Amino acid sequence: MYKYDEIDQQIVDERVAQYRDQTRRYLAGELSEDEFRPLRLQNGLYIQRQAPMLRIAVPYGMLSSAQLRKLGDISKKYDKGYGHFSTRQNLQLNWPKLEDVPEILADLATVEMHAIQTSGNCIRNITTDQFVGVAPDEVIDPRAIAEIMRQWSTFHPEFALLPRKFKIAVSGTKNDRALVQAHDIGLEFYRDSNNQVAIKVWVGGGLGRTPILGTVIREHLEWQHALTYCEAIIRVYNLHGRRDNIYKARIKILVKALGIDEFRKQVDAEWAHIKDTENTITEAELARVAQHFDVMPYENVPAHNAGFDTAVASNPAFAAWVKRCVHPHKQAGYRAVTLSLKPHGQAPGDISSEQMWTVADLADEYSFSELRSSHEQNLILADVKLSDLFALWEKARANGLASPNIGLLTDIICCPGGDFCSLANAKSIPIAKAIQMQFDDLDYLHDIGEMELNISGCMNACGHHHVGHIGILGVDKDGSEWYQVSIGGKQGNDASLGTVIGPSFSAEEMPGVVQKLIEVYIQERTPEERFIDTVRRLGVAPFKAHVYAKNEVAA
C-alpha cells in the first residue's frame, strides 16, 4: 500500500491543526452552525439521526495492520467499540462526540490516515477491486495511477464545490469488480493491440434516485492522460451541472440531457486546451509514486500443499469456508482470503474493536501486514500461503470472522439505514438480520448458489440496491416503513439495473418475499444457472406472480 512522504504527512497534520481550531471556535460560539457546517463536512463529519458520524478515508480500500489497529483503538476510546465499513470501502464511526473529532483526526494522522473529502460536493475516495495486485485476471495494477489521482484531486481548488459529490472507480482486471459502470467516472485499464497500457473511460454512471449505468465516452485513452481527460470531464460538469435542484445535480443527469455525443464534443474541446500540460503523467512521476508501494516479499513456495489438501478432504467446515472465502492468487502457493463481516445477527459491515485488533494480528502473521476492504463490506487478506490457511481459519472462526457465506444470500450489502442515517426513509439493518435468520441453513444457501442481495434505506442507494440480484429499498408510506423489491440487477462487465416487481411490502413480510423469489428460482432454474441468469431468461413476471399470489399488498 501507499506510504506517505513528508508532503503527505505535512498536509494531513496541518489539516488536523486547522480543524482543531475551527472546532474550538464553534464550541466557543465564534462560528455559527451555518459557518461550521461546511468545515466539518470537509473533514468527514455528518450530523446523523442520533449522533455525529465520522467517515474515515480508506483510499482504494488499502489498509495496513497498524492502521486497522489504530481504528480499533479509536472506536474503543471515542465510540461504542465498533465501526462500519461502507460500500465506498471507507470506515464510519457512528457515535463520536463532536468535541472529540479533532483528537480522532490527530490519532489518525499518526498512521497516515484522515477524513479529507469523504463528504461534500467534491471528488470522493477513489475505489477499486479488492483483489487489486493479486487477482489472476488482472491485466494492469492501477494503484499507482489511482494514488496520483488521489493526490491530484485532494484540495483541488477548482473542484472543491462541484454541483454534487463525484465518485471515480478504477479497474485493471478482465472481470470488473469495481463497479466502474455505476460511477461518475469509471476507468477500465487494459492493454491495447500494441501491448501499451490504455484506458476505457466510462462516464455518467450512478445509482440513487435516478439509476443510470455509465456510457463509454472514450474507448482508448493513453494512460498518461488519465488526469487531463478526467479534468476535462469534470470541468464540463462543473460548468453545466445543475445547482438549482439537488436531485438533478449529478453528472449522469447532465450526460443524459446533452446526450453522450454532445457531452463528448464538449469534453474533447476542453481537453484540447489541457491535454499536454503539467498534469500529463510522465513515466518519472509514475515511478516516483510507485516506489511508495511496498513490493510483497513472496516466497518461492509450491503451487500445491499436501497439508492443505488433507485438511480440505477431512474437515467439511474448513472445506466450506475454502469454497466461499478463499480466492485464486497470481502468485503460486498463495491465496486471497475474505473475512466475512456478515455473521448472523450482526449488521452487515460492522466490526468490533476487538475484531479489528484480531484482523490486524492476522494480517501481521499471515499477509505481510496489509489488508483490504471491499465494497461488499468485508475485509480481505490478500497474500496468504496455502500452508497457513487452516491455521488462519481456526483463528478467524474463533473470532466470528469465518462465516462461509461470501457470494451467498446472507452476504448482504446494507447501508446503516434509519437506525442511524437522517436521510433514510426506513431501517435497513433489521431487514438484513431478519433475512439472515430466515436463511440460516448453510446447506440450503450453498444449494441456492451465488446471490447478491442489497438493501438501501432510501433513494440515495448507499446499499447499491439497484445492482443487487435482489434489491430492497426502504420507502416511506404515510409515515410507515415499507420496502420496494427489485430483481435482475448485477455488477460486473455485464452490469444491469434491477426491475421493481410491484407494490411495496411491510417489514414483517420481507423474509417471506425473499423466500418466494428463491422458490421460483429453484423451481425454474437449469442446472448451470445462477439466480440472475434465471431472472434474465424468464423476466420478472413469474417471480411477481408467485410473490403476490397470496399477498394482499397495498399500492
Secondary structure as UniProt FT lines:
FT   HELIX           6..27
FT   TURN            28..29
FT   HELIX           33..41
FT   TURN            42..44
FT   STRAND          45..47
FT   STRAND          52..56
FT   HELIX           59..61
FT   STRAND          62..64
FT   HELIX           65..78
FT   STRAND          82..85
FT   TURN            87..88
FT   STRAND          91..93
FT   HELIX           98..100
FT   HELIX           101..109
FT   TURN            110..112
FT   TURN            116..117
FT   TURN            130..134
FT   TURN            136..137
FT   HELIX           143..153
FT   TURN            154..155
FT   HELIX           157..159
FT   STRAND          168..171
FT   HELIX           180..182
FT   STRAND          185..191
FT   TURN            193..194
FT   STRAND          197..203
FT   TURN            208..209
FT   STRAND          215..222
FT   HELIX           223..225
FT   HELIX           226..240
FT   HELIX           246..248
FT   HELIX           251..258
FT   HELIX           260..274
FT   TURN            275..276
FT   TURN            278..279
FT   HELIX           283..290
FT   TURN            291..292
FT   HELIX           306..314
FT   HELIX           316..325
FT   STRAND          326..327
FT   TURN            332..333
FT   STRAND          334..339
FT   TURN            344..345
FT   TURN            348..349
FT   STRAND          350..352
FT   HELIX           353..366
FT   TURN            368..369
FT   STRAND          370..373
FT   TURN            375..376
FT   STRAND          379..385
FT   HELIX           386..388
FT   HELIX           389..398
FT   TURN            399..400
FT   TURN            406..407
FT   TURN            409..410
FT   STRAND          413..414
FT   HELIX           417..419
FT   TURN            422..423
FT   HELIX           429..438
FT   HELIX           442..448
FT   STRAND          453..456
FT   TURN            459..460
FT   TURN            462..463
FT   HELIX           465..467
FT   STRAND          470..477
FT   TURN            478..479
FT   STRAND          480..487
FT   TURN            493..494
FT   STRAND          499..500
FT   STRAND          505..506
FT   HELIX           507..509
FT   HELIX           510..524
FT   TURN            527..528
FT   HELIX           531..538
FT   HELIX           541..548
FT   TURN            549..550
//
